[in-house]
Amino acid sequence: MKIDCFKCQHFRVTWDQANPRGCTAYGFKTKQLPSLVVRQSSGMDCLKFMPKVRQGDTGR
């Protein structure tokens, strides 16, 4: 399964130019997409992915 960090609630853009992407679930910043770092270090897909909920989306 390919994880799209841009669609995850935990994904953050940081002010750190050296590490512009971050994951609040795992608590780190990186140059790469956080899901790639998780995959490289654990060999598994990210287990903390949570789809973003759009404002006004009632789930219908």
Secondary structure, 3 states (H helix, E strand, C coil): CCCCHHHECCEEECCCCCCCEEECCCCEEECCCHHHHHHHHHCCCCCCCCECCCCCCCCC
